């Protein structure tokens, strides 16, 4: 490969890598069920049915049934206020409450990467 081709390829690769890092930070602004390529494919959308504080877990109730997921220190919790007029903000496991509409993006291991919670 010639040097003239290496630089544009390296720049394109760097931009793709930066985009992948930036996506989780942008999730705070994307409404529940509207994350491109994630919502409905790789995430669980429903209502928090119950919590297990000892394991920092939640059970999500969805149309297709229930799913148990765990949160850890690296899980981002996004609080979405929608019509309440407040700005979305970061939260914590303590903000997870039974009955709240939410979306969870989890890995194959069942650990949540992020959770969005619709705050009334």
MOPAC internal coordinates of N, CA, C and O (Angstrom, degrees):
PM7 1SCF
backbone

  N    0.0000 0     0.00 0     0.00 0    0    0    0
  C    1.4467 1     0.00 0     0.00 0    1    0    0
  C    1.5220 1   108.59 1     0.00 0    2    1    0
  O    1.2310 1   120.81 1   -43.55 1    3    2    1
  N    1.2948 1   116.07 1   136.45 1    3    2    1
  C    1.4573 1   120.07 1  -179.45 1    5    3    2
  C    1.5175 1   110.83 1   -76.96 1    6    5    3
  O    1.2310 1   120.95 1   -23.45 1    7    6    5
  N    1.3502 1   115.79 1   156.55 1    7    6    5
  C    1.4698 1   121.10 1  -179.60 1    9    7    6
  C    1.5233 1   111.75 1   -59.19 1   10    9    7
  O    1.2310 1   120.18 1   145.46 1   11   10    9
  N    1.3159 1   117.26 1   -34.54 1   11   10    9
  C    1.4622 1   121.26 1  -178.40 1   13   11   10
  C    1.5267 1   110.93 1   -63.00 1   14   13   11
  O    1.2310 1   119.66 1   151.96 1   15   14   13
  N    1.3127 1   118.26 1   -28.04 1   15   14   13
  C    1.4605 1   122.47 1   179.89 1   17   15   14
  C    1.5355 1   112.50 1   -88.02 1   18   17   15
  O    1.2310 1   120.26 1   155.20 1   19   18   17
  N    1.3049 1   117.10 1   -24.80 1   19   18   17
  C    1.4596 1   121.20 1  -175.85 1   21   19   18
  C    1.5259 1   111.55 1   -68.12 1   22   21   19
  O    1.2310 1   120.06 1   136.99 1   23   22   21
  N    1.3273 1   117.48 1   -43.01 1   23   22   21
  C    1.4572 1   121.07 1  -176.27 1   25   23   22
  C    1.5342 1   111.70 1   -63.51 1   26   25   23
  O    1.2310 1   118.54 1   130.13 1   27   26   25
  N    1.3439 1   120.39 1   -49.87 1   27   26   25
  C    1.4772 1   118.67 1   178.43 1   29   27   26
  C    1.5292 1   112.51 1   -61.31 1   30   29   27
  O    1.2310 1   120.04 1   143.71 1   31   30   29
  N    1.3099 1   117.53 1   -36.29 1   31   30   29
  C    1.4693 1   120.50 1   179.16 1   33   31   30
  C    1.5282 1   109.82 1   -66.73 1   34   33   31
  O    1.2310 1   120.12 1   138.67 1   35   34   33
  N    1.3212 1   117.38 1   -41.33 1   35   34   33
  C    1.4660 1   121.22 1   178.81 1   37   35   34
  C    1.5302 1   110.66 1   -64.87 1   38   37   35
  O    1.2310 1   120.09 1   138.60 1   39   38   37
  N    1.3208 1   117.44 1   -41.40 1   39   38   37
  C    1.4653 1   121.41 1   178.81 1   41   39   38
  C    1.5278 1   110.34 1   -64.67 1   42   41   39
  O    1.2310 1   120.42 1   136.11 1   43   42   41
  N    1.3182 1   116.81 1   -43.89 1   43   42   41
  C    1.4653 1   120.59 1   179.30 1   45   43   42
  C    1.5274 1   110.41 1   -62.07 1   46   45   43
  O    1.2310 1   120.26 1   137.89 1   47   46   45
  N    1.3164 1   117.10 1   -42.11 1   47   46   45
  C    1.4630 1   120.64 1   178.35 1   49   47   46
  C    1.5167 1   112.03 1   -62.70 1   50   49   47
  O    1.2310 1   120.37 1   139.11 1   51   50   49
  N    1.3231 1   116.90 1   -40.89 1   51   50   49
  C    1.4675 1   121.16 1   178.95 1   53   51   50
  C    1.5271 1   110.72 1   -64.97 1   54   53   51
  O    1.2310 1   120.03 1   139.60 1   55   54   53
  N    1.3237 1   117.54 1   -40.40 1   55   54   53
  C    1.4639 1   120.74 1   179.38 1   57   55   54
  C    1.5224 1   111.81 1   -66.06 1   58   57   55
  O    1.2310 1   120.33 1   140.73 1   59   58   57
  N    1.3176 1   116.98 1   -39.27 1   59   58   57
  C    1.4627 1   120.66 1   177.20 1   61   59   58
  C    1.5268 1   109.61 1   -63.68 1   62   61   59
  O    1.2310 1   119.99 1   136.60 1   63   62   61
  N    1.3265 1   117.61 1   -43.40 1   63   62   61
  C    1.4621 1   121.54 1   179.45 1   65   63   62
  C    1.5251 1   110.89 1   -63.37 1   66   65   63
  O    1.2310 1   119.53 1   138.67 1   67   66   65
  N    1.3142 1   118.51 1   -41.33 1   67   66   65
  C    1.4641 1   121.65 1   178.12 1   69   67   66
  C    1.5230 1   111.00 1   -65.63 1   70   69   67
  O    1.2310 1   120.66 1   141.68 1   71   70   69
  N    1.3136 1   116.34 1   -38.32 1   71   70   69
  C    1.4587 1   120.26 1   177.84 1   73   71   70
  C    1.5142 1   111.66 1   -63.61 1   74   73   71
  O    1.2310 1   120.25 1   141.22 1   75   74   73
  N    1.3159 1   117.13 1   -38.78 1   75   74   73
  C    1.4579 1   120.95 1   178.55 1   77   75   74
  C    1.5162 1   111.01 1   -66.03 1   78   77   75
  O    1.2310 1   119.97 1   144.12 1   79   78   77
  N    1.3125 1   117.67 1   -35.88 1   79   78   77
  C    1.4594 1   120.92 1   178.14 1   81   79   78
  C    1.5227 1   111.78 1   -73.46 1   82   81   79
  O    1.2310 1   120.06 1   146.45 1   83   82   81
  N    1.3058 1   117.50 1   -33.55 1   83   82   81
  C    1.4548 1   121.64 1  -176.05 1   85   83   82
  C    1.5250 1   112.24 1   -76.56 1   86   85   83
  O    1.2310 1   119.25 1   153.15 1   87   86   85
  N    1.3109 1   119.04 1   -26.85 1   87   86   85
  C    1.4607 1   121.78 1  -174.08 1   89   87   86
  C    1.5347 1   113.49 1   -55.42 1   90   89   87
  O    1.2310 1   118.75 1   131.59 1   91   90   89
  N    1.3382 1   119.99 1   -48.41 1   91   90   89
  C    1.4634 1   118.02 1   179.79 1   93   91   90
  C    1.5303 1   112.85 1   -58.85 1   94   93   91
  O    1.2310 1   119.66 1   145.45 1   95   94   93
  N    1.3004 1   118.25 1   -34.55 1   95   94   93
  C    1.4607 1   121.13 1   179.20 1   97   95   94
  C    1.5292 1   111.07 1   -68.15 1   98   97   95
  O    1.2310 1   119.79 1   150.69 1   99   98   97
  N    1.3081 1   118.01 1   -29.31 1   99   98   97
  C    1.4614 1   121.34 1  -179.77 1  101   99   98
  C    1.5235 1   112.49 1   -78.89 1  102  101   99
  O    1.2310 1   119.76 1   162.67 1  103  102  101
  N    1.3226 1   118.05 1   -17.33 1  103  102  101
  C    1.4642 1   121.36 1  -177.60 1  105  103  102
  C    1.5215 1   112.91 1   -58.17 1  106  105  103
  O    1.2310 1   119.93 1   152.98 1  107  106  105
  N    1.3034 1   117.74 1   -27.02 1  107  106  105
  C    1.4628 1   120.66 1  -179.43 1  109  107  106
  C    1.5319 1   111.30 1   -60.76 1  110  109  107
  O    1.2310 1   120.18 1   154.59 1  111  110  109
  N    1.3218 1   117.26 1   -25.41 1  111  110  109
  C    1.4599 1   122.08 1  -177.14 1  113  111  110
  C    1.5276 1   113.20 1   -97.32 1  114  113  111
  O    1.2310 1   119.85 1   168.22 1  115  114  113
  N    1.3111 1   117.88 1   -11.78 1  115  114  113
  C    1.4649 1   121.67 1  -176.53 1  117  115  114
  C    1.5266 1   108.87 1   -92.63 1  118  117  115
  O    1.2310 1   119.61 1   -58.41 1  119  118  117
  N    1.3226 1   118.36 1   121.59 1  119  118  117
  C    1.4654 1   121.08 1  -177.56 1  121  119  118
  C    1.5400 1   112.52 1   -61.15 1  122  121  119
  O    1.2310 1   121.47 1   -23.71 1  123  122  121
  N    1.3153 1   114.79 1   156.29 1  123  122  121
  C    1.4627 1   121.29 1   176.38 1  125  123  122
  C    1.5213 1   108.94 1   -54.49 1  126  125  123
  O    1.2310 1   120.79 1   -43.75 1  127  126  125
  N    1.3057 1   116.10 1   136.25 1  127  126  125
  C    1.4687 1   127.12 1   178.10 1  129  127  126
  C    1.5278 1   113.72 1    75.65 1  130  129  127
  O    1.2310 1   119.39 1  -167.73 1  131  130  129
  N    1.3427 1   118.77 1    12.27 1  131  130  129
  C    1.4576 1   120.03 1  -178.84 1  133  131  130
  C    1.5296 1   113.84 1  -125.44 1  134  133  131
  O    1.2310 1   119.33 1  -162.72 1  135  134  133
  N    1.3175 1   118.89 1    17.28 1  135  134  133
  C    1.4696 1   121.07 1   178.09 1  137  135  134
  C    1.5202 1   109.35 1   -77.17 1  138  137  135
  O    1.2310 1   119.93 1   -62.93 1  139  138  137
  N    1.3244 1   117.74 1   117.07 1  139  138  137
  C    1.4652 1   120.71 1  -176.91 1  141  139  138
  C    1.5312 1   111.91 1   -59.42 1  142  141  139
  O    1.2310 1   121.13 1   -52.09 1  143  142  141
  N    1.3239 1   115.45 1   127.91 1  143  142  141
  C    1.4627 1   121.39 1   176.70 1  145  143  142
  C    1.5163 1   114.39 1    77.24 1  146  145  143
  O    1.2310 1   119.60 1   175.86 1  147  146  145
  N    1.3240 1   118.37 1    -4.14 1  147  146  145
  C    1.4649 1   121.21 1  -179.44 1  149  147  146
  C    1.5237 1   110.75 1  -117.30 1  150  149  147
  O    1.2310 1   120.25 1   124.91 1  151  150  149
  N    1.3263 1   117.13 1   -55.09 1  151  150  149
  C    1.4627 1   121.33 1  -176.29 1  153  151  150
  C    1.5218 1   111.24 1   -58.90 1  154  153  151
  O    1.2310 1   121.28 1   -52.59 1  155  154  153
  N    1.3140 1   115.16 1   127.41 1  155  154  153
  C    1.4540 1   120.83 1   178.93 1  157  155  154
  C    1.5138 1   114.27 1    82.25 1  158  157  155
  O    1.2310 1   119.58 1   168.65 1  159  158  157
  N    1.3088 1   118.40 1   -11.35 1  159  158  157
  C    1.4607 1   122.07 1  -179.96 1  161  159  158
  C    1.5201 1   111.33 1  -115.38 1  162  161  159
  O    1.2310 1   120.72 1   130.35 1  163  162  161
  N    1.3289 1   116.23 1   -49.65 1  163  162  161
  C    1.4599 1   121.74 1  -174.58 1  165  163  162
  C    1.5202 1   112.79 1  -120.60 1  166  165  163
  O    1.2310 1   120.05 1  -174.89 1  167  166  165
  N    1.3165 1   117.51 1     5.11 1  167  166  165
  C    1.4626 1   119.95 1  -177.55 1  169  167  166
  C    1.5247 1   110.09 1  -123.67 1  170  169  167
  O    1.2310 1   121.37 1   -13.44 1  171  170  169
  N    1.3074 1   114.98 1   166.56 1  171  170  169
  C    1.4557 1   122.74 1   177.07 1  173  171  170
  C    1.5215 1   107.26 1  -113.08 1  174  173  171
  O    1.2310 1   120.83 1   -55.18 1  175  174  173
  N    1.3272 1   116.01 1   124.82 1  175  174  173
  C    1.4563 1   121.54 1  -177.53 1  177  175  174
  C    1.5256 1   108.22 1  -118.90 1  178  177  175
  O    1.2310 1   121.05 1   -54.02 1  179  178  177
  N    1.2988 1   115.59 1   125.98 1  179  178  177
  C    1.4598 1   119.68 1   179.89 1  181  179  178
  C    1.5036 1   111.06 1   175.90 1  182  181  179
  O    1.2310 1   121.53 1    32.32 1  183  182  181
  N    1.3095 1   114.68 1  -147.68 1  183  182  181
  C    1.4566 1   121.92 1  -176.98 1  185  183  182
  C    1.5195 1   109.19 1  -116.73 1  186  185  183
  O    1.2310 1   120.76 1   -39.19 1  187  186  185
  N    1.3197 1   116.16 1   140.81 1  187  186  185
  C    1.4579 1   119.27 1   174.60 1  189  187  186
  C    1.5211 1   106.76 1   -70.25 1  190  189  187
  O    1.2310 1   121.05 1   -61.38 1  191  190  189
  N    1.3280 1   115.60 1   118.62 1  191  190  189
  C    1.4571 1   120.35 1  -177.40 1  193  191  190
  C    1.5294 1   111.30 1   -89.71 1  194  193  191
  O    1.2310 1   120.80 1   134.56 1  195  194  193
  N    1.3373 1   116.08 1   -45.44 1  195  194  193
  C    1.4593 1   119.55 1  -179.60 1  197  195  194
  C    1.5206 1   109.81 1  -153.62 1  198  197  195
  O    1.2310 1   121.29 1   -14.47 1  199  198  197
  N    1.3304 1   115.14 1   165.53 1  199  198  197
  C    1.4579 1   122.09 1  -179.15 1  201  199  198
  C    1.5200 1   109.96 1  -126.10 1  202  201  199
  O    1.2310 1   121.08 1   -30.86 1  203  202  201
  N    1.3169 1   115.55 1   149.14 1  203  202  201
  C    1.4549 1   122.49 1   174.75 1  205  203  202
  C    1.5238 1   106.85 1  -124.92 1  206  205  203
  O    1.2310 1   120.70 1   -87.43 1  207  206  205
  N    1.3297 1   116.26 1    92.57 1  207  206  205
  C    1.4640 1   120.94 1  -174.57 1  209  207  206
  C    1.5239 1   112.60 1   -61.21 1  210  209  207
  O    1.2310 1   119.94 1   145.15 1  211  210  209
  N    1.3198 1   117.72 1   -34.85 1  211  210  209
  C    1.4662 1   121.00 1  -177.63 1  213  211  210
  C    1.5318 1   111.64 1   -61.58 1  214  213  211
  O    1.2310 1   120.30 1   140.45 1  215  214  213
  N    1.3388 1   117.02 1   -39.55 1  215  214  213
  C    1.4687 1   120.99 1   179.35 1  217  215  214
  C    1.5232 1   112.78 1  -101.58 1  218  217  215
  O    1.2310 1   120.25 1  -176.62 1  219  218  217
  N    1.3218 1   117.13 1     3.38 1  219  218  217
  C    1.4709 1   122.72 1  -174.21 1  221  219  218
  C    1.5272 1   109.74 1    52.21 1  222  221  219
  O    1.2310 1   121.16 1  -131.26 1  223  222  221
  N    1.3196 1   115.38 1    48.74 1  223  222  221
  C    1.4512 1   121.17 1  -178.37 1  225  223  222
  C    1.5072 1   112.40 1  -114.37 1  226  225  223
  O    1.2310 1   121.43 1   -19.14 1  227  226  225
  N    1.3196 1   114.88 1   160.86 1  227  226  225
  C    1.4634 1   121.61 1   175.35 1  229  227  226
  C    1.5221 1   108.23 1  -134.98 1  230  229  227
  O    1.2310 1   121.29 1   -29.94 1  231  230  229
  N    1.3015 1   115.13 1   150.06 1  231  230  229
  C    1.4576 1   120.86 1   171.74 1  233  231  230
  C    1.5130 1   106.68 1  -109.59 1  234  233  231
  O    1.2310 1   120.96 1   -57.28 1  235  234  233
  N    1.3186 1   115.77 1   122.72 1  235  234  233
  C    1.4587 1   122.33 1   179.46 1  237  235  234
  C    1.5289 1   108.62 1   -96.26 1  238  237  235
  O    1.2310 1   120.33 1   -46.55 1  239  238  237
  N    1.3247 1   116.97 1   133.45 1  239  238  237
  C    1.4579 1   122.65 1   174.44 1  241  239  238
  C    1.5160 1   107.10 1  -101.61 1  242  241  239
  O    1.2310 1   121.29 1   -59.95 1  243  242  241
  N    1.3336 1   115.14 1   120.05 1  243  242  241
  C    1.4618 1   121.24 1  -179.70 1  245  243  242
  C    1.5198 1   108.82 1  -124.99 1  246  245  243
  O    1.2310 1   120.22 1    -6.68 1  247  246  245
  N    1.3140 1   117.18 1   173.32 1  247  246  245
  C    1.4631 1   120.80 1   177.72 1  249  247  246
  C    1.5256 1   111.20 1   -59.22 1  250  249  247
  O    1.2310 1   120.78 1   143.30 1  251  250  249
  N    1.3337 1   116.11 1   -36.70 1  251  250  249
  C    1.4653 1   121.13 1  -176.55 1  253  251  250
  C    1.5304 1   113.28 1   -83.90 1  254  253  251
  O    1.2310 1   119.72 1   178.71 1  255  254  253
  N    1.3332 1   118.14 1    -1.29 1  255  254  253
  C    1.4570 1   120.85 1  -179.04 1  257  255  254
  C    1.5137 1   111.13 1   131.64 1  258  257  255
  O    1.2310 1   121.14 1    23.08 1  259  258  257
  N    1.3247 1   115.43 1  -156.92 1  259  258  257
  C    1.4578 1   120.97 1  -177.52 1  261  259  258
  C    1.5218 1   110.56 1  -113.03 1  262  261  259
  O    1.2310 1   120.74 1   -26.55 1  263  262  261
  N    1.3272 1   116.18 1   153.45 1  263  262  261
  C    1.4623 1   122.33 1   178.87 1  265  263  262
  C    1.5222 1   108.09 1  -142.00 1  266  265  263
  O    1.2310 1   120.73 1   -50.33 1  267  266  265
  N    1.3437 1   116.21 1   129.67 1  267  266  265
  C    1.4552 1   121.86 1   177.33 1  269  267  266
  C    1.5253 1   108.71 1   -95.53 1  270  269  267
  O    1.2310 1   120.48 1   -49.92 1  271  270  269
  N    1.3278 1   116.69 1   130.08 1  271  270  269
  C    1.4605 1   122.78 1  -179.13 1  273  271  270
  C    1.5210 1   109.18 1  -134.24 1  274  273  271
  O    1.2310 1   120.56 1   -29.97 1  275  274  273
  N    1.3276 1   116.53 1   150.03 1  275  274  273
  C    1.4534 1   120.15 1   178.14 1  277  275  274
  C    1.5218 1   110.49 1  -112.41 1  278  277  275
  O    1.2310 1   121.26 1   -29.24 1  279  278  277
  N    1.3196 1   115.19 1   150.76 1  279  278  277
  C    1.4575 1   122.95 1   176.14 1  281  279  278
  C    1.5210 1   107.33 1  -113.81 1  282  281  279
  O    1.2310 1   120.34 1   -34.60 1  283  282  281
  N    1.3276 1   116.96 1   145.40 1  283  282  281
  C    1.4630 1   120.13 1   175.33 1  285  283  282
  C    1.5222 1   108.52 1  -130.22 1  286  285  283
  O    1.2310 1   120.57 1     9.12 1  287  286  285
  N    1.3169 1   116.52 1  -170.88 1  287  286  285
  C    1.4641 1   120.02 1  -176.31 1  289  287  286
  C    1.5202 1   113.68 1   -64.10 1  290  289  287
  O    1.2310 1   120.22 1   157.91 1  291  290  289
  N    1.3407 1   117.18 1   -22.09 1  291  290  289
  C    1.4635 1   119.25 1  -179.21 1  293  291  290
  C    1.5330 1   112.80 1   -90.07 1  294  293  291
  O    1.2310 1   119.90 1   172.47 1  295  294  293
  N    1.3357 1   117.79 1    -7.53 1  295  294  293
  C    1.4629 1   121.43 1   179.89 1  297  295  294
  C    1.5262 1   110.07 1   -71.33 1  298  297  295
  O    1.2310 1   120.75 1   -53.63 1  299  298  297
  N    1.3289 1   116.18 1   126.37 1  299  298  297
  C    1.4641 1   120.54 1   176.46 1  301  299  298
  C    1.5288 1   108.39 1   -87.71 1  302  301  299
  O    1.2310 1   120.91 1   -46.26 1  303  302  301
  N    1.3029 1   115.87 1   133.74 1  303  302  301
  C    1.4600 1   122.10 1   177.74 1  305  303  302
  C    1.5223 1   107.29 1  -112.17 1  306  305  303
  O    1.2310 1   121.03 1   -62.15 1  307  306  305
  N    1.3420 1   115.63 1   117.85 1  307  306  305
  C    1.4553 1   121.51 1  -179.10 1  309  307  306
  C    1.5256 1   109.03 1  -107.11 1  310  309  307
  O    1.2310 1   120.49 1   -56.54 1  311  310  309
  N    1.3061 1   116.67 1   123.46 1  311  310  309
  C    1.4509 1   121.47 1   177.06 1  313  311  310
  C    1.5184 1   108.70 1   -97.71 1  314  313  311
  O    1.2310 1   120.75 1   -57.52 1  315  314  313
  N    1.3194 1   116.17 1   122.48 1  315  314  313
  C    1.4566 1   121.61 1  -177.59 1  317  315  314
  C    1.5179 1   108.97 1  -113.75 1  318  317  315
  O    1.2310 1   121.12 1   -57.43 1  319  318  317
  N    1.3234 1   115.47 1   122.57 1  319  318  317
  C    1.4591 1   120.93 1  -175.14 1  321  319  318
  C    1.5139 1   113.43 1   -95.38 1  322  321  319
  O    1.2310 1   119.64 1   158.71 1  323  322  321
  N    1.3308 1   118.29 1   -21.29 1  323  322  321
  C    1.4565 1   121.44 1   177.14 1  325  323  322
  C    1.5091 1   113.49 1    52.34 1  326  325  323
  O    1.2310 1   120.53 1    63.78 1  327  326  325
  N    1.3195 1   116.59 1  -116.22 1  327  326  325
  C    1.4678 1   122.17 1  -174.60 1  329  327  326
  C    1.5213 1   113.29 1   -73.80 1  330  329  327
  O    1.2310 1   119.27 1   172.97 1  331  330  329
  N    1.3157 1   118.99 1    -7.03 1  331  330  329
  C    1.4657 1   120.74 1  -177.80 1  333  331  330
  C    1.5265 1   111.79 1   -71.13 1  334  333  331
  O    1.2310 1   119.74 1   167.67 1  335  334  333
  N    1.3306 1   118.10 1   -12.33 1  335  334  333
  C    1.4562 1   121.72 1   177.35 1  337  335  334
  C    1.5143 1   114.66 1    83.76 1  338  337  335
  O    1.2310 1   119.41 1  -178.98 1  339  338  337
  N    1.3096 1   118.74 1     1.02 1  339  338  337
  C    1.4602 1   121.76 1   177.87 1  341  339  338
  C    1.5205 1   109.49 1   -94.57 1  342  341  339
  O    1.2310 1   121.12 1   -21.71 1  343  342  341
  N    1.3208 1   115.47 1   158.29 1  343  342  341
  C    1.4648 1   120.37 1   176.78 1  345  343  342
  C    1.5259 1   109.90 1   -78.09 1  346  345  343
  O    1.2310 1   121.19 1   -36.54 1  347  346  345
  N    1.3304 1   115.32 1   143.46 1  347  346  345
  C    1.4573 1   120.03 1   174.34 1  349  347  346
  C    1.5212 1   108.29 1   -61.28 1  350  349  347
  O    1.2310 1   120.62 1   -29.75 1  351  350  349
  N    1.3268 1   116.42 1   150.25 1  351  350  349
  C    1.4574 1   119.67 1   179.72 1  353  351  350
  C    1.5248 1   109.84 1  -150.30 1  354  353  351
  O    1.2310 1   121.31 1   -10.90 1  355  354  353
  N    1.3242 1   115.10 1   169.10 1  355  354  353
  C    1.4523 1   120.79 1   175.10 1  357  355  354
  C    1.5170 1   109.22 1   -78.51 1  358  357  355
  O    1.2310 1   120.64 1   -33.49 1  359  358  357
  N    1.3073 1   116.39 1   146.51 1  359  358  357
  C    1.4482 1   121.45 1   178.56 1  361  359  358
  C    1.5164 1   110.66 1  -129.84 1  362  361  359
  O    1.2310 1   120.92 1    23.85 1  363  362  361
  N    1.3226 1   115.84 1  -156.15 1  363  362  361
  C    1.4583 1   121.65 1   179.79 1  365  363  362
  C    1.5263 1   108.72 1  -146.11 1  366  365  363
  O    1.2310 1   121.08 1    -1.27 1  367  366  365
  N    1.3198 1   115.54 1   178.73 1  367  366  365
  C    1.4646 1   120.30 1   179.00 1  369  367  366
  C    1.5361 1   110.44 1   -57.11 1  370  369  367
  O    1.2310 1   120.23 1   147.92 1  371  370  369
  N    1.3064 1   117.17 1   -32.08 1  371  370  369
  C    1.4662 1   121.37 1  -179.58 1  373  371  370
  C    1.5308 1   112.21 1   -61.09 1  374  373  371
  O    1.2310 1   120.00 1   158.68 1  375  374  373
  N    1.3295 1   117.60 1   -21.32 1  375  374  373
  C    1.4663 1   121.52 1   179.30 1  377  375  374
  C    1.5227 1   112.55 1   -81.86 1  378  377  375
  O    1.2310 1   119.86 1   169.25 1  379  378  377
  N    1.3161 1   117.88 1   -10.75 1  379  378  377
  C    1.4685 1   121.84 1   177.80 1  381  379  378
  C    1.5224 1   108.09 1   -74.21 1  382  381  379
  O    1.2310 1   120.57 1   -56.85 1  383  382  381
  N    1.3144 1   116.51 1   123.15 1  383  382  381
  C    1.4612 1   121.86 1  -179.08 1  385  383  382
  C    1.5273 1   108.62 1  -135.22 1  386  385  383
  O    1.2310 1   121.06 1   -38.80 1  387  386  385
  N    1.3137 1   115.57 1   141.20 1  387  386  385
  C    1.4595 1   120.46 1   176.82 1  389  387  386
  C    1.5258 1   109.72 1   -59.05 1  390  389  387
  O    1.2310 1   121.06 1   -41.50 1  391  390  389
  N    1.3274 1   115.58 1   138.50 1  391  390  389
  C    1.4535 1   121.67 1   178.19 1  393  391  390
  C    1.5108 1   114.92 1    95.92 1  394  393  391
  O    1.2310 1   119.97 1   170.46 1  395  394  393
  N    1.3438 1   117.67 1    -9.54 1  395  394  393
  C    1.4641 1   119.85 1  -179.37 1  397  395  394
  C    1.5259 1   111.12 1   -87.15 1  398  397  395
  O    1.2310 1   120.89 1   -42.49 1  399  398  397
  N    1.3211 1   115.90 1   137.51 1  399  398  397
  C    1.4619 1   122.67 1   175.65 1  401  399  398
  C    1.5215 1   108.54 1   -67.54 1  402  401  399
  O    1.2310 1   119.96 1   -43.88 1  403  402  401
  N    1.3369 1   117.68 1   136.12 1  403  402  401
  C    1.4537 1   119.73 1  -179.03 1  405  403  402
  C    1.5195 1   111.69 1  -154.93 1  406  405  403
  O    1.2310 1   122.48 1   -12.09 1  407  406  405
  N    1.3185 1   112.86 1   167.91 1  407  406  405
  C    1.4630 1   122.28 1   176.03 1  409  407  406
  C    1.5212 1   106.80 1  -134.62 1  410  409  407
  O    1.2310 1   121.05 1   -47.88 1  411  410  409
  N    1.3299 1   115.59 1   132.12 1  411  410  409
  C    1.4579 1   120.84 1  -178.83 1  413  411  410
  C    1.5208 1   109.33 1  -124.15 1  414  413  411
  O    1.2310 1   121.30 1   -50.23 1  415  414  413
  N    1.3233 1   115.13 1   129.77 1  415  414  413
  C    1.4608 1   121.67 1   173.84 1  417  415  414
  C    1.5183 1   106.21 1  -105.11 1  418  417  415
  O    1.2310 1   120.39 1   -64.12 1  419  418  417
  N    1.3285 1   116.86 1   115.88 1  419  418  417
  C    1.4624 1   121.18 1  -175.28 1  421  419  418
  C    1.5204 1   111.00 1  -126.05 1  422  421  419
  O    1.2310 1   121.47 1   -24.40 1  423  422  421
  N    1.3102 1   114.80 1   155.60 1  423  422  421
  C    1.4515 1   121.44 1   176.08 1  425  423  422
  C    1.5190 1   110.30 1   -82.68 1  426  425  423
  O    1.2310 1   121.09 1    -1.39 1  427  426  425
  N    1.3131 1   115.53 1   178.61 1  427  426  425
  C    1.4662 1   121.61 1   179.42 1  429  427  426
  C    1.5265 1   111.75 1   -60.84 1  430  429  427
  O    1.2310 1   120.51 1   154.83 1  431  430  429
  N    1.3275 1   116.63 1   -25.17 1  431  430  429
  C    1.4636 1   121.52 1  -177.93 1  433  431  430
  C    1.5267 1   112.97 1   -80.55 1  434  433  431
  O    1.2310 1   119.61 1   178.38 1  435  434  433
  N    1.3348 1   118.35 1    -1.62 1  435  434  433
  C    1.4537 1   121.87 1   179.74 1  437  435  434
  C    1.5153 1   114.11 1    83.68 1  438  437  435
  O    1.2310 1   120.35 1  -176.38 1  439  438  437
  N    1.3419 1   116.94 1     3.62 1  439  438  437
  C    1.4577 1   119.97 1   177.53 1  441  439  438
  C    1.5248 1   109.49 1   -90.02 1  442  441  439
  O    1.2310 1   121.29 1   -48.24 1  443  442  441
  N    1.3118 1   115.13 1   131.76 1  443  442  441
  C    1.4613 1   120.68 1  -177.63 1  445  443  442
  C    1.5227 1   110.31 1   -72.88 1  446  445  443
  O    1.2310 1   120.55 1   -48.35 1  447  446  445
  N    1.3223 1   116.55 1   131.65 1  447  446  445
  C    1.4692 1   122.11 1   173.44 1  449  447  446
  C    1.5249 1   109.07 1   -83.12 1  450  449  447
  O    1.2310 1   121.53 1   137.53 1  451  450  449
  N    1.3469 1   114.67 1   -42.47 1  451  450  449
  C    1.4533 1   121.13 1   172.90 1  453  451  450
  C    1.5112 1   109.85 1  -151.41 1  454  453  451
  O    1.2310 1   121.47 1   -21.11 1  455  454  453
  N    1.3327 1   114.79 1   158.89 1  455  454  453
  C    1.4576 1   121.51 1   174.82 1  457  455  454
  C    1.5166 1   107.44 1  -138.49 1  458  457  455
  O    1.2310 1   121.48 1   -45.49 1  459  458  457
  N    1.3268 1   114.78 1   134.51 1  459  458  457
  C    1.4667 1   121.24 1   174.62 1  461  459  458
  C    1.5224 1   106.92 1  -107.23 1  462  461  459
  O    1.2310 1   120.84 1   -46.94 1  463  462  461
  N    1.3078 1   116.00 1   133.06 1  463  462  461
  C    1.4654 1   120.84 1  -179.00 1  465  463  462
  C    1.5254 1   108.64 1  -122.58 1  466  465  463
  O    1.2310 1   120.81 1   -53.30 1  467  466  465
  N    1.3291 1   116.05 1   126.70 1  467  466  465
  C    1.4617 1   121.01 1   176.83 1  469  467  466
  C    1.5277 1   107.79 1   -82.09 1  470  469  467
  O    1.2310 1   120.72 1   -68.94 1  471  470  469
  N    1.3233 1   116.23 1   111.06 1  471  470  469
  C    1.4503 1   121.85 1  -177.95 1  473  471  470
  C    1.5311 1   108.56 1   -91.02 1  474  473  471
  O    1.2310 1   120.63 1   -50.06 1  475  474  473
  N    1.3288 1   116.41 1   129.94 1  475  474  473
  C    1.4805 1   118.55 1  -179.14 1  477  475  474
  C    1.5229 1   112.59 1   -71.15 1  478  477  475
  O    1.2310 1   120.10 1   180.00 1  479  478  477

